[in-house]
Amino acid sequence: MKPHSGPEEAQPPASDIRVFASSCSMHGLGHVFGPGGPMARRGLWTAAVLLALATLLYQVAGRVRYYGEFHHETALEERESRRLTFPAVTLCNINPLRRSRLTPNDLHWAGPALLGLEPAEHAAYLRALGRPPAPPGFMPSPTFDVARLYARAGHALEDMLLACRYRGWPCGPENFTTVFTRMGQCYTFNSGAEGAELLTTPKGGAGNGLQVMLDVQQDEYLPMWRDTEETPFEVGIRVQIHSQEEPPLIDQLGFGAAPGYQTFVSCQKQQLSFLPPPWGDCSSVSLDPDFEPEPSGPLGAPSPSPGPSPPYSLIGCRLACESRYVARKCGCRMMHMPGGTPVCSPHQYKDCAHPALDAMLRKDACTCPNPCASTRYAKELSMVRMPSRAAARYLARKHNRSEAYIVENVLMLDIFFEALNYETVEQKKAYEMSELLGDIGGQMGLFVGASLLTVLEILDYLCEVFWDRVLGYFWNRKRSQRHSSANLLQEGLGSHQTPVPHLSLGPRPPTPPCAVTKTLSSSQRTCYLVTRL
């Protein structure tokens, strides 16, 4: 029969490495720190465990480094839809101003800046327009607004639009929104402005989109007076197909449609999705077009808060950047630019705004990241001659024009979806956090047979070591000092309380014996405290 062990036979503490190795789920530790066994076998197991740990750390470091590089991949997918939202379509006449609407006051203010005219050439230019020269004593207006000039003298959609149908249903100028671009006053179909419901289509193919017949009004084109950068040599309209979230940049991204032709535009919708940093470089924060905040209202009252900013788009960012640049250089903005800065005067257009914008575009000073989500439309164009002779005679009678005028001025535009399927181009993270954790777990299981619970076991053991070895050492030291101080205090009090006997030659009373008290700590250690009874 096994004898009962006394309290003096202390068990090894939980912080003992042999106790931990015998119960840890990590493979190999029991063979390294276990009791007994030849030293050669223990050494081989130690080498194997260290080699496995080194390989594990090397593999984990490689996986973490790869995750820190933030790789991404691009997935292209084609999807089908029962109904697609029709895009916004912006139309601009290549000729910015109508000759019949220009006045001597317009030439005085805008002639040098917009037409390249000198003051001495105004009379000759008016004669070229078929207008009488300025009367004697002509006095120009004290102020002049370039935006109002283009709104008044630009081509009116009511005069240009001869026919309009969307999916076979009639439409008109009320379905278009006026917008200013660098080409002047333009018009956008299905813009969604002011909360208007966006048009959709359930079918693809010609006849299931927008069909318009336009009169380019060549008789209203300005005469060619001098070759400048702003002088148009073409005839027709510029068209841009874009999403409702981005403004038009028709002078750079638009395509042309010429009179005498019917232009078919087959579109395919593409949805782009990019990743933000650090995986990509996309952005979703709109750039404020105002270089400086607007001043406060009267008596220091804050200015009214602007409406919600439009969604971020690449074109919107470029326009805002251009507006800030021109505002910083010239103290004004061009009429097609967003923001609250005043519109430039004609002299500012000529002397500062146009040169500053052209210089900025040449050196590409705007760095705009791609939007995180955007929609664009791929296009395929084809054209046929129109009108036929029979159609020319009919259109001439219908619109009270000559056949030659119809051939030289009328065009048709047919914009539709090729099909209701659309493409998605999406950037995805090539390496997710879950994949990193899975790789680390797999490497741990392969090399050392460990798991997340093994890591918790190791942490628990380190806490035991810290509590038992470090905190226990300071706790025992502090307790020993406290007991020593108490003993000294008791000895001092005892010496003062003992009455002084009378002088006697007899023997002194014997000193009481000391008692030894034995206590057992929580860690199974024994310590001995000696106190005076």
Secondary structure as UniProt FT lines:
FT   TURN            7..8
FT   TURN            14..15
FT   HELIX           17..23
FT   TURN            27..28
FT   HELIX           29..33
FT   HELIX           39..68
FT   STRAND          72..79
FT   STRAND          84..85
FT   STRAND          88..93
FT   HELIX           99..101
FT   HELIX           104..110
FT   HELIX           111..115
FT   HELIX           119..121
FT   HELIX           122..128
FT   TURN            129..130
FT   TURN            136..137
FT   HELIX           146..153
FT   HELIX           157..160
FT   STRAND          161..166
FT   TURN            167..168
FT   STRAND          169..170
FT   HELIX           173..175
FT   STRAND          176..181
FT   TURN            182..183
FT   STRAND          184..189
FT   HELIX           193..195
FT   STRAND          200..201
FT   TURN            206..207
FT   STRAND          210..215
FT   HELIX           218..220
FT   TURN            229..230
FT   STRAND          237..242
FT   TURN            244..245
FT   HELIX           250..253
FT   STRAND          255..257
FT   TURN            259..260
FT   STRAND          261..273
FT   TURN            277..279
FT   HELIX           298..300
FT   HELIX           314..330
FT   TURN            335..336
FT   HELIX           346..348
FT   HELIX           349..353
FT   HELIX           354..363
FT   STRAND          373..385
FT   HELIX           389..399
FT   HELIX           403..409
FT   STRAND          410..417
FT   STRAND          422..429
FT   HELIX           433..447
FT   HELIX           452..465
FT   HELIX           466..471
FT   HELIX           472..497
FT   STRAND          515..520
FT   TURN            522..523
FT   STRAND          526..531
//
